[in-house]
Amino acid sequence: MGRPARFTREELQAKALSIVDEHGLEALSMRSLAQALGTGAMTLYNYVGTREELDVLVVEAVAGKATWVVPQGCRWEEELVVIARALWSAVRAHPHAVPLILTCRSRSPTTLRVAEALLASIARAGLQGDGLLIAFRSVMALIIGLAQGELAGPLALRAGESAEETIKRLRSLPADCFPCLREAADAAASSNPDHEFNESLRLLIVGIKNAKAR
């Protein structure tokens, strides 16, 4: 009879994610994870065989934090909002993991569970095939894009520049050449990620409804 596993998969996921959160993706390796767990790198090969499997640990950890409760009898758009917000909250809490989510999201049952839930809510709108795929990708792009954008700040910060300085610089652009950019900078001064996500998702839902009607 074999010895019981020293670490659970949940422990490996949590520790790998903590490394990425604190030090970035470049800090994650078999060696760094082994050190964080207080064991040797060779021991980890009993649990994780390749670098890709190591990356999947992080993606699973993030996706596992996306939890939701759908109200009974709710409309498809209400269900979509609940699930999308749950995933967005999980992703934005771990922005350094975004590149892995983009490349490894189809590699684990945990991420597939979230994807299936999003697709099912969109399918309830009456979309299928190409329309279902495009709507799903649009929702995912919104979630990932806004999480990345939040890192950069309003209207993309320059290195070493604060959000306030960026907005001030854009507001000072010539009004005859950049009227819309100046207006966007004014809006960015009072905007916040929650508001932008809610309104962006609302616009997407309107688009899905229009696609269904065609």
CYANA upper distance limits for C-alpha pairs under 8 A (distance plus 0.5 A):
  7 PHE  CA     11 GLU  CA      6.71
  7 PHE  CA     12 LEU  CA      7.39
  8 THR  CA     12 LEU  CA      7.04
  9 ARG  CA     13 GLN  CA      6.63
  9 ARG  CA     47 TYR  CA      8.45
 10 GLU  CA     14 ALA  CA      6.61
 10 GLU  CA     61 ALA  CA      8.17
 11 GLU  CA     15 LYS  CA      6.66
 12 LEU  CA     16 ALA  CA      6.53
 12 LEU  CA     57 LEU  CA      7.55
 13 GLN  CA     17 LEU  CA      6.59
 13 GLN  CA     57 LEU  CA      5.33
 13 GLN  CA     58 VAL  CA      6.26
 13 GLN  CA     60 GLU  CA      7.47
 13 GLN  CA     61 ALA  CA      5.75
 14 ALA  CA     18 SER  CA      6.66
 14 ALA  CA     58 VAL  CA      8.24
 14 ALA  CA     61 ALA  CA      6.75
 15 LYS  CA     19 ILE  CA      6.91
 15 LYS  CA     33 LEU  CA      7.47
 15 LYS  CA     36 ALA  CA      7.46
 15 LYS  CA     37 LEU  CA      7.82
 16 ALA  CA     20 VAL  CA      7.01
 16 ALA  CA     28 LEU  CA      7.45
 16 ALA  CA     33 LEU  CA      6.63
 16 ALA  CA     54 LEU  CA      8.37
 16 ALA  CA     57 LEU  CA      7.34
 16 ALA  CA     58 VAL  CA      6.46
 17 LEU  CA     21 ASP  CA      6.53
 17 LEU  CA     57 LEU  CA      8.24
 17 LEU  CA     58 VAL  CA      5.63
 17 LEU  CA     61 ALA  CA      7.11
 17 LEU  CA     62 VAL  CA      8.22
 17 LEU  CA     97 ALA  CA      8.42
 18 SER  CA     22 GLU  CA      6.59
 19 ILE  CA     23 HIS  CA      6.24
 19 ILE  CA     24 GLY  CA      7.47
 19 ILE  CA     25 LEU  CA      8.42
 19 ILE  CA     27 ALA  CA      7.36
 19 ILE  CA     28 LEU  CA      6.80
 19 ILE  CA     32 SER  CA      8.49
 19 ILE  CA     33 LEU  CA      8.09
 20 VAL  CA     24 GLY  CA      4.86
 20 VAL  CA     25 LEU  CA      5.57
 20 VAL  CA     26 GLU  CA      8.37
 20 VAL  CA     27 ALA  CA      7.23
 20 VAL  CA     28 LEU  CA      6.80
 20 VAL  CA     58 VAL  CA      8.50
 20 VAL  CA     96 HIS  CA      6.89
 20 VAL  CA     97 ALA  CA      7.34
 21 ASP  CA     94 HIS  CA      6.68
 21 ASP  CA     95 PRO  CA      8.27
 21 ASP  CA     96 HIS  CA      6.71
 21 ASP  CA     97 ALA  CA      8.14
 23 HIS  CA     27 ALA  CA      6.28
 24 GLY  CA     28 LEU  CA      7.92
 24 GLY  CA     96 HIS  CA      6.31
 25 LEU  CA     96 HIS  CA      7.01
 25 LEU  CA     97 ALA  CA      7.53
 27 ALA  CA     32 SER  CA      7.57
 28 LEU  CA     32 SER  CA      6.53
 28 LEU  CA     33 LEU  CA      7.20
 29 SER  CA     33 LEU  CA      6.55
 29 SER  CA     51 ARG  CA      8.20
 29 SER  CA     54 LEU  CA      8.20
 30 MET  CA     34 ALA  CA      6.49
 30 MET  CA     41 ALA  CA      6.16
 30 MET  CA     44 LEU  CA      7.54
 30 MET  CA     51 ARG  CA      8.43
 30 MET  CA     54 LEU  CA      8.19
 31 ARG  CA     35 GLN  CA      6.65
 31 ARG  CA     40 GLY  CA      7.91
 31 ARG  CA     41 ALA  CA      5.66
 32 SER  CA     36 ALA  CA      6.68
 33 LEU  CA     37 LEU  CA      6.73
 33 LEU  CA     41 ALA  CA      8.30
 34 ALA  CA     38 GLY  CA      6.55
 34 ALA  CA     39 THR  CA      5.59
 34 ALA  CA     40 GLY  CA      5.89
 34 ALA  CA     41 ALA  CA      5.62
 34 ALA  CA     43 THR  CA      8.31
 34 ALA  CA     44 LEU  CA      7.14
 35 GLN  CA     39 THR  CA      6.44
 35 GLN  CA     40 GLY  CA      7.39
 35 GLN  CA     41 ALA  CA      8.25
 39 THR  CA     43 THR  CA      7.30
 40 GLY  CA     44 LEU  CA      7.59
 41 ALA  CA     45 TYR  CA      7.71
 42 MET  CA     46 ASN  CA      8.19
 43 THR  CA     47 TYR  CA      8.31
 44 LEU  CA     48 VAL  CA      6.34
 44 LEU  CA     49 GLY  CA      8.34
 45 TYR  CA     49 GLY  CA      5.58
 48 VAL  CA     53 GLU  CA      6.36
 48 VAL  CA     54 LEU  CA      6.75
 49 GLY  CA     53 GLU  CA      7.08
 49 GLY  CA     54 LEU  CA      8.45
 50 THR  CA     54 LEU  CA      6.99
 51 ARG  CA     55 ASP  CA      6.81
 52 GLU  CA     56 VAL  CA      6.72
 53 GLU  CA     57 LEU  CA      6.94
 54 LEU  CA     58 VAL  CA      7.64
 55 ASP  CA     59 VAL  CA      7.13
 55 ASP  CA    100 LEU  CA      7.06
 55 ASP  CA    104 CYS  CA      7.94
 56 VAL  CA     60 GLU  CA      6.49
 56 VAL  CA    100 LEU  CA      8.15
 56 VAL  CA    104 CYS  CA      6.73
 56 VAL  CA    105 ARG  CA      8.38
 56 VAL  CA    107 ARG  CA      7.30
 56 VAL  CA    108 SER  CA      7.47
 57 LEU  CA     61 ALA  CA      6.67
 58 VAL  CA     62 VAL  CA      6.88
 58 VAL  CA     97 ALA  CA      7.53
 58 VAL  CA    100 LEU  CA      8.16
 59 VAL  CA     63 ALA  CA      6.58
 59 VAL  CA     97 ALA  CA      7.60
 59 VAL  CA    100 LEU  CA      6.91
 59 VAL  CA    101 ILE  CA      6.11
 59 VAL  CA    104 CYS  CA      7.46
 59 VAL  CA    105 ARG  CA      7.21
 59 VAL  CA    111 THR  CA      7.98
 60 GLU  CA     64 GLY  CA      6.28
 60 GLU  CA    108 SER  CA      7.24
 60 GLU  CA    110 THR  CA      6.29
 60 GLU  CA    111 THR  CA      6.96
 61 ALA  CA     65 LYS  CA      7.22
 62 VAL  CA     66 ALA  CA      7.73
 62 VAL  CA     90 ALA  CA      6.50
 62 VAL  CA     91 VAL  CA      7.02
 62 VAL  CA     94 HIS  CA      7.66
 62 VAL  CA     97 ALA  CA      8.38
 63 ALA  CA     87 LEU  CA      7.57
 63 ALA  CA     90 ALA  CA      7.36
 63 ALA  CA     91 VAL  CA      8.26
 63 ALA  CA    110 THR  CA      6.71
 63 ALA  CA    111 THR  CA      6.09
 63 ALA  CA    114 VAL  CA      7.81
 64 GLY  CA    110 THR  CA      6.76
 64 GLY  CA    111 THR  CA      8.24
 65 LYS  CA     87 LEU  CA      8.39
 65 LYS  CA     90 ALA  CA      6.16
 66 ALA  CA     83 ILE  CA      8.49
 66 ALA  CA     86 ALA  CA      5.46
 66 ALA  CA     87 LEU  CA      5.41
 66 ALA  CA     89 SER  CA      7.83
 66 ALA  CA     90 ALA  CA      5.95
 66 ALA  CA    114 VAL  CA      8.25
 67 THR  CA     83 ILE  CA      8.30
 67 THR  CA     86 ALA  CA      6.42
 67 THR  CA     87 LEU  CA      8.20
 68 TRP  CA     82 VAL  CA      7.11
 68 TRP  CA     83 ILE  CA      6.71
 68 TRP  CA     86 ALA  CA      6.63
 69 VAL  CA     82 VAL  CA      8.03
 70 VAL  CA     74 CYS  CA      7.92
 70 VAL  CA     79 GLU  CA      6.43
 70 VAL  CA     82 VAL  CA      7.23
 70 VAL  CA     83 ILE  CA      8.45
 71 PRO  CA     79 GLU  CA      8.19
 74 CYS  CA     78 GLU  CA      6.65
 74 CYS  CA     79 GLU  CA      7.05
 75 ARG  CA     79 GLU  CA      6.92
 76 TRP  CA     80 LEU  CA      6.63
 76 TRP  CA    121 SER  CA      5.93
 76 TRP  CA    122 ILE  CA      7.36
 76 TRP  CA    124 ARG  CA      6.23
 76 TRP  CA    125 ALA  CA      6.68
 77 GLU  CA     81 VAL  CA      6.72
 77 GLU  CA    121 SER  CA      7.82
 77 GLU  CA    122 ILE  CA      8.25
 77 GLU  CA    125 ALA  CA      8.23
 77 GLU  CA    205 ILE  CA      7.32
 78 GLU  CA     82 VAL  CA      6.85
 79 GLU  CA     83 ILE  CA      6.85
 79 GLU  CA    121 SER  CA      6.63
 80 LEU  CA     84 ALA  CA      6.38
 80 LEU  CA    118 LEU  CA      6.83
 80 LEU  CA    121 SER  CA      5.97
 80 LEU  CA    122 ILE  CA      7.40
 81 VAL  CA     85 ARG  CA      6.37
 81 VAL  CA    201 LEU  CA      7.94
 82 VAL  CA     86 ALA  CA      6.76
 83 ILE  CA     87 LEU  CA      6.87
 83 ILE  CA    114 VAL  CA      8.40
 83 ILE  CA    117 ALA  CA      7.81
 83 ILE  CA    118 LEU  CA      7.04
 84 ALA  CA     88 TRP  CA      6.55
 84 ALA  CA    118 LEU  CA      7.62
 84 ALA  CA    139 VAL  CA      8.04
 84 ALA  CA    143 ILE  CA      7.85
 85 ARG  CA     89 SER  CA      6.48
 86 ALA  CA     90 ALA  CA      6.88
 87 LEU  CA     91 VAL  CA      6.65
 87 LEU  CA    114 VAL  CA      8.26
 87 LEU  CA    143 ILE  CA      8.01
 88 TRP  CA     92 ARG  CA      6.48
 88 TRP  CA    143 ILE  CA      5.81
 88 TRP  CA    144 ILE  CA      7.93
 88 TRP  CA    147 ALA  CA      7.72
 89 SER  CA     93 ALA  CA      6.72
 90 ALA  CA     94 HIS  CA      7.36
 91 VAL  CA     95 PRO  CA      6.65
 91 VAL  CA     97 ALA  CA      8.19
 91 VAL  CA     98 VAL  CA      7.49
 91 VAL  CA    143 ILE  CA      8.33
 91 VAL  CA    144 ILE  CA      7.80
 91 VAL  CA    147 ALA  CA      7.17
 92 ARG  CA    147 ALA  CA      5.36
 92 ARG  CA    148 GLN  CA      8.24
 92 ARG  CA    150 GLU  CA      8.46
 94 HIS  CA     98 VAL  CA      7.92
 95 PRO  CA    147 ALA  CA      7.08
 95 PRO  CA    148 GLN  CA      7.17
 95 PRO  CA    151 LEU  CA      7.93
 97 ALA  CA    101 ILE  CA      6.86
 98 VAL  CA    102 LEU  CA      6.78
 98 VAL  CA    144 ILE  CA      7.52
 98 VAL  CA    148 GLN  CA      8.01
 99 PRO  CA    103 THR  CA      6.98
100 LEU  CA    104 CYS  CA      6.09
100 LEU  CA    105 ARG  CA      7.94
101 ILE  CA    105 ARG  CA      5.54
104 CYS  CA    108 SER  CA      8.47
105 ARG  CA    111 THR  CA      6.15
105 ARG  CA    112 LEU  CA      7.85
106 SER  CA    111 THR  CA      6.98
106 SER  CA    112 LEU  CA      6.61
107 ARG  CA    111 THR  CA      7.96
107 ARG  CA    112 LEU  CA      8.27
108 SER  CA    112 LEU  CA      6.81
109 PRO  CA    113 ARG  CA      6.52
110 THR  CA    114 VAL  CA      7.30
111 THR  CA    115 ALA  CA      6.77
112 LEU  CA    116 GLU  CA      6.47
113 ARG  CA    117 ALA  CA      6.78
114 VAL  CA    118 LEU  CA      6.83
115 ALA  CA    119 LEU  CA      6.62
116 GLU  CA    120 ALA  CA      6.44
117 ALA  CA    121 SER  CA      6.80
118 LEU  CA    122 ILE  CA      6.89
118 LEU  CA    136 PHE  CA      7.57
119 LEU  CA    123 ALA  CA      6.49
119 LEU  CA    132 LEU  CA      7.68
119 LEU  CA    136 PHE  CA      6.66
120 ALA  CA    124 ARG  CA      6.83
121 SER  CA    125 ALA  CA      7.66
122 ILE  CA    126 GLY  CA      7.91
122 ILE  CA    127 LEU  CA      7.20
122 ILE  CA    132 LEU  CA      7.27
122 ILE  CA    135 ALA  CA      7.85
122 ILE  CA    136 PHE  CA      7.75
123 ALA  CA    127 LEU  CA      5.61
123 ALA  CA    128 GLN  CA      6.74
123 ALA  CA    132 LEU  CA      7.00
125 ALA  CA    208 ILE  CA      8.09
125 ALA  CA    209 LYS  CA      7.68
125 ALA  CA    212 LYS  CA      7.45
126 GLY  CA    212 LYS  CA      6.66
127 LEU  CA    131 GLY  CA      6.07
127 LEU  CA    132 LEU  CA      5.54
127 LEU  CA    211 ALA  CA      8.38
127 LEU  CA    212 LYS  CA      6.67
128 GLN  CA    132 LEU  CA      5.06
128 GLN  CA    133 LEU  CA      8.08
129 GLY  CA    133 LEU  CA      6.84
130 ASP  CA    134 ILE  CA      6.67
131 GLY  CA    135 ALA  CA      6.62
131 GLY  CA    211 ALA  CA      8.11
132 LEU  CA    136 PHE  CA      6.61
133 LEU  CA    137 ARG  CA      6.65
134 ILE  CA    138 SER  CA      6.56
135 ALA  CA    139 VAL  CA      6.83
135 ALA  CA    208 ILE  CA      7.22
136 PHE  CA    140 MET  CA      6.78
137 ARG  CA    141 ALA  CA      6.44
138 SER  CA    142 LEU  CA      6.70
138 SER  CA    204 LEU  CA      8.20
139 VAL  CA    143 ILE  CA      6.83
139 VAL  CA    201 LEU  CA      7.99
139 VAL  CA    204 LEU  CA      7.88
140 MET  CA    144 ILE  CA      6.61
141 ALA  CA    145 GLY  CA      6.04
142 LEU  CA    146 LEU  CA      6.41
142 LEU  CA    197 PHE  CA      8.41
142 LEU  CA    200 SER  CA      8.06
142 LEU  CA    201 LEU  CA      8.10
143 ILE  CA    147 ALA  CA      6.78
143 ILE  CA    197 PHE  CA      8.39
144 ILE  CA    148 GLN  CA      6.75
145 GLY  CA    149 GLY  CA      6.47
146 LEU  CA    150 GLU  CA      6.49
146 LEU  CA    193 PRO  CA      8.18
146 LEU  CA    197 PHE  CA      7.66
147 ALA  CA    151 LEU  CA      7.42
148 GLN  CA    152 ALA  CA      7.37
149 GLY  CA    153 GLY  CA      6.68
149 GLY  CA    154 PRO  CA      8.10
149 GLY  CA    156 ALA  CA      7.77
150 GLU  CA    154 PRO  CA      7.90
150 GLU  CA    193 PRO  CA      7.41
152 ALA  CA    156 ALA  CA      5.56
152 ALA  CA    157 LEU  CA      5.98
153 GLY  CA    157 LEU  CA      6.28
153 GLY  CA    163 ALA  CA      6.46
154 PRO  CA    163 ALA  CA      6.66
154 PRO  CA    166 THR  CA      8.01
154 PRO  CA    167 ILE  CA      7.76
154 PRO  CA    185 ALA  CA      8.38
154 PRO  CA    188 ALA  CA      6.44
154 PRO  CA    189 ALA  CA      8.48
155 LEU  CA    166 THR  CA      8.06
155 LEU  CA    167 ILE  CA      8.17
155 LEU  CA    185 ALA  CA      7.84
155 LEU  CA    188 ALA  CA      8.09
156 ALA  CA    166 THR  CA      8.37
157 LEU  CA    161 GLU  CA      6.61
157 LEU  CA    162 SER  CA      7.43
157 LEU  CA    163 ALA  CA      7.01
157 LEU  CA    166 THR  CA      6.52
158 ARG  CA    166 THR  CA      7.87
161 GLU  CA    165 GLU  CA      6.56
161 GLU  CA    166 THR  CA      6.97
162 SER  CA    166 THR  CA      6.76
163 ALA  CA    167 ILE  CA      6.77
164 GLU  CA    168 LYS  CA      6.62
164 GLU  CA    189 ALA  CA      8.06
165 GLU  CA    169 ARG  CA      6.57
166 THR  CA    170 LEU  CA      6.78
167 ILE  CA    171 ARG  CA      6.54
167 ILE  CA    185 ALA  CA      5.93
167 ILE  CA    186 ASP  CA      7.91
167 ILE  CA    188 ALA  CA      7.75
167 ILE  CA    189 ALA  CA      7.23
168 LYS  CA    172 SER  CA      6.82
168 LYS  CA    185 ALA  CA      8.42
169 ARG  CA    173 LEU  CA      7.42
170 LEU  CA    181 LEU  CA      7.62
170 LEU  CA    182 ARG  CA      6.49
170 LEU  CA    185 ALA  CA      6.67
171 ARG  CA    181 LEU  CA      8.39
171 ARG  CA    182 ARG  CA      5.41
171 ARG  CA    183 GLU  CA      8.32
171 ARG  CA    185 ALA  CA      6.50
171 ARG  CA    186 ASP  CA      7.45
172 SER  CA    182 ARG  CA      8.10
173 LEU  CA    177 CYS  CA      8.29
173 LEU  CA    178 PHE  CA      6.96
173 LEU  CA    182 ARG  CA      7.36
174 PRO  CA    178 PHE  CA      6.52
174 PRO  CA    179 PRO  CA      8.15
175 ALA  CA    179 PRO  CA      5.39
175 ALA  CA    182 ARG  CA      7.65
178 PHE  CA    182 ARG  CA      6.67
179 PRO  CA    183 GLU  CA      6.77
180 CYS  CA    184 ALA  CA      6.65
181 LEU  CA    185 ALA  CA      6.66
182 ARG  CA    186 ASP  CA      6.79
183 GLU  CA    187 ALA  CA      6.88
184 ALA  CA    188 ALA  CA      6.59
185 ALA  CA    189 ALA  CA      6.94
186 ASP  CA    190 SER  CA      8.03
187 ALA  CA    191 SER  CA      6.60
188 ALA  CA    192 ASN  CA      8.26
191 SER  CA    195 HIS  CA      7.29
191 SER  CA    196 GLU  CA      7.56
192 ASN  CA    196 GLU  CA      6.76
193 PRO  CA    197 PHE  CA      6.51
194 ASP  CA    198 ASN  CA      6.64
195 HIS  CA    199 GLU  CA      6.62
196 GLU  CA    200 SER  CA      6.37
197 PHE  CA    201 LEU  CA      6.49
198 ASN  CA    202 ARG  CA      6.63
199 GLU  CA    203 LEU  CA      6.79
200 SER  CA    204 LEU  CA      6.84
201 LEU  CA    205 ILE  CA      6.68
202 ARG  CA    206 VAL  CA      6.85
203 LEU  CA    207 GLY  CA      6.84
204 LEU  CA    208 ILE  CA      6.75
205 ILE  CA    209 LYS  CA      6.69
206 VAL  CA    210 ASN  CA      6.74
207 GLY  CA    211 ALA  CA      6.62
208 ILE  CA    212 LYS  CA      6.70
209 LYS  CA    213 ALA  CA      6.85
210 ASN  CA    214 ARG  CA      7.00
